[in-house]
Amino acid sequence: MDTVSIADGIPQNPNEERFKQLVEKFKKVYNGIQPQFLCRAPGRVNLIGEHIDYCGYSVLPMAIDQDIVAVFAASDNNEVEISNTDESFQAGSFTIGKFSISYEKSDWYEYFKCGVQGIHDKFPDFNLKGMKVLIDGTIPRSAGLSSSSALVVCAALTTAIANGITIGKTDLAERCAECEKYIGTQGGGMDQAASCLARSGSAMLISFNPLKIQDVTLPVGCAFVVTHSLTELNKAASDHFNIRVSECRLATQILAHAKNLDWRSIRKPSELQIALGLTITELEKFALDTLHKLPYTLNEIADLLSVTVDELISISLKPNVNRGIELVGIGIDTPLLLKAYIRFCVLKKKQKFELCNRIKHVLSEANRVLLFKQVCDSNTHDRLEKLGELMNQSHNSCSKLYECSSNELDELTDICRQSGALGSRLTGAGWGGCAVSLVREENLHTFITSVRDKFYINSKDTKRAVKAEQSIFPTLPGCGIYVARL
Ligand code: GLA
């Protein structure tokens, strides 16, 4: 079922008490006003398939129980008033159609604005009403568990429901993947699709263009455990992420040019693969035979493609916000985006691009995702070992070829393996955040005790010990978005 259905009343689930308290808190914050609806969007843990969604390849995450919940009431004007149950996040407000979004400002609700804008873009003729919103979040921030995308999805869903707009889940996921780019990162669509389309009990194979989900039943007897490296990366404030996206695009375009294709119109490795009619493995071989191992400069790439550096920047590296709208979005602060673009160009001219290693990661990881799904669907006795091995290979590739790990994540995944995990890897964008490990159910307790002692309690970094309890949790495939009328 693709439409978002609306339950009557608070759903009976482990969150019931939390939701009731949220309603009471809302009334306190907004002077006795009764909230009308509750929307919930979960985070996700990616089991395998890192940094390949924006290259057009399938990924295999599952939703987690941790989520972002909004309770809200529509307003008569177009003012959005927003507060958070966590009082370290200051309440704020903005006017629909008249606000700016910035990755440079640190307002916690910048991502909420992205979601509101996403609905505004999709229904431009609709005079969107504002709302009073109270947010409650349980997803650790900057941990690779998609707290930002869950906030975007929750915001878009809240805006749609407050305005009586019906939107399908797939549409919502695609819209949210586009509008999250307003914050400045050129992510793919995994996080938003996982949040919108997850079904309780199954992991999911997400494919793009068109967005499609296949349920993946995880083998009986295995558990997935999330552990936090206790280092954080703010994706939006970091250039690492966008540079990786650029590297994949530039590698793709050099390869397209080498085969006399119209390289300007081919932006993702998956598009190149289709244009050449190759398998992923054949494309990998062609890429490794064609690209040199040393980093490329922009001058060299421009020469190869017979354009000037400025032309190359404009064709290949310009951040495209919301497809057609490019730098000028409705209600989006253009000078700020231009500033981001100028910073981007300056940075790009100095930047060296590691094309060979990056594309090798992308294509080998794309294959590992398909193998992971095949192993889940098979009946072999050593399924868990095979899945674990694929996860270990994935981490190694992320760490060595894609360079999106960190010392802490490498240390943590090593400790997880020593503690009995069959496989362990970073999850999400990386450069900090969480790891996910595959553990036999019967070893779960010993695993958790061992990781707790080795990584947290007995670490030289004494700050880790106090956070041990909240930093390790087993997780099952949770359900996607839902809405309840209060
Ligand atoms: C972030 C992005 C996703 C994906 C992952 C890395 O979470 O939002 O689209 O690219 O990083 O796999």
Boltz pocket constraint, residues with backbone or C-beta under 6 A from the ligand:
constraints:
  - pocket:
      binder: B
      contacts: [[A, 46], [A, 49], [A, 50], [A, 51], [A, 52], [A, 53], [A, 54], [A, 144], [A, 146], [A, 187], [A, 188], [A, 189], [A, 190], [A, 191], [A, 428], [A, 429]]
      max_distance: 6.0
